[in-house]
Amino acid sequence: MLTGNALLIKVNEMQAQEPPAKMSEIVRACGYDHDGKLQYTAFYTELLTVKGLLNNDTLENNISEENQDLYSELCDRYGADAISAFLELYDENDLGNFEDAYQGPYESESTFAEEFTTDCYGLNVPSFVIIDWQATWDQGLYYDYDFVDGFVFSKNW
């Protein structure tokens, strides 16, 4: 199993090739394969640790075997950061609701509030009117959405 900088170098090499390698190929090539089963949790844990996004005190993402396939599929599609943010709010047994809850990455709560409002209602407001998007989040959207590490999740799934 590759660890540390060797893991990071191998992952970067495989993602840089044309076409980029599938995540399952990368996990296997890095040695996270035990008796034919890919060990995604161990792989992502080590990768996040190497990137400085996870330390030993926060290793709570020990995903059970029954949720492992869904976890790795979601990580492949949406990225480990988004899944980790979701798991800060919800239990691993809620991973089946991730796609219903996930609203995407946003720079801030106010950025989400502005895009949400514009998408729903349009914005034909005169230029002299000042809109406080953070207040819009705090007063109206906060109750229906969560903002964690730059990702927004609907609470209504």
N, C-alpha and C positions, 0 to 999 in steps of 0.2 A: 504494500500500500504506500502510495506516495503521500508525503506530508510536507508541511512548510512550503518554502519557496519552490521546491521541486514540483509540488502539486500545482501551484499557481502558474509556473512556466508551462507545464504540460497542458493545462486547461486553456491558457492563452494561445498556445500553438495550435491546438485542435479547433478552437473557435475562429482562428484567423485563416484556416485553410478554406479553399473554395470548392464546393459549398462547405459551410461550417458543419462540423461533426454533430451528430445527434447527441443529446445529453446522455443517453444510455451508453453510447460508444465511448464517451469521455469517461464516464464513471467506471466502465469496464477497463479501459486503457490505463486508468490511474490505480487499478488494483482493488477496487471496492466491489469485488465479486466473491461471494462465498457460497460454494456448492451450487453454482449456477444462478443464485439470486443476487441481484444488485443491491448494494447497501447504500441507498440514497441518503439516509439520515446521517450516517457516519461521514459520507463524502461531503455533503453540504455543511455539516458542522465544522469539519476541518477547513473547508474552503472559506467559510465565513470567519473563522478564527484567524486564518492566515491574512485575510483582508482587513483584519482589525475591527470587524463588525460584530464579533461575538467573543466573549471571554469565558473562562471556565465558570464564573459565577452565574452566567446567564444561559447555561446549557439546559434549557427546559424543553427543547424541541425533540425529546425522545419520543418519536412517533411510534405508536404501536404497529405491529405487523399488519393488522387488519386495515389500517389507514395508510400504509406505506405507499401503495400504488397510486392512490388518489393524491397524496402529498407530493410525490415525485412528478406526477402529471401536471399538477397545478404549478409546481416550481418551474417546470419546463416552459409552460405557457405564459406565466405571469411574473416569474422571477422569485427567488427565495426571499427577497426583502419584503415583497408584498405579502407573501404567505406568513412570514414571521410577524409582520404587523397585525395580520388577522388573528394569529394565535396569541397575541398579547391581549386581545379582547375576548376571544372565544376559545372553547375547548377543541381539541383535535377532532372530536366526534361531530363538530359543526362544519368540518371542511367541505362537506357536500353542499353547503349553502354559500360557499365562498363566491361563486360566480354571480349569485343573486345579490350578494351584498357589495361586491367590489365595484366601486365607482371610478377608480383610476388613481394615478399619482397626480398630486397638485402641490404647487409651491407653498401654499398656505391655505388656511380656512377661508380667508377672504377671496382668494383666487377661485376656489370652488364655488363660493356663494355668488360671485359675479357670473361665472359660466353657467351655473344652474339657473339663475334668474333670467339671464339673457336667452338661454335655450327654451325656457318655459314661456316667457312673456314677451320676448323681444325687448328692445331698449330704444324706444323712440322718445327719449327724454331730452329736453333742451340742454344745451351745453353748460348753461349757468347753474343747473341743478347739481348739487353735490350729493353723491351717494356714498354712504359708509358701508362698504362690503363686510367689514369685520363685524359691525353691529348687526348686519343682516344675518351673518352666521350665528352670532351670539343670541339674537332674539328669536330667530325663526327656524334655522336649519339645524342647530346644535342638538335639538331633541330627536331628530330623525336620522342623523349621521354622526359617525365617529371619525376623527382625524388622528392617525397614528403614524409617526415617522414619514410624513409626506404622502400617505395613502388615505383615501376616503372610503368608508364602508357604510352602506345603508343599514340601519337597525331594523328595517322592516322586511325581513325575509322569511 
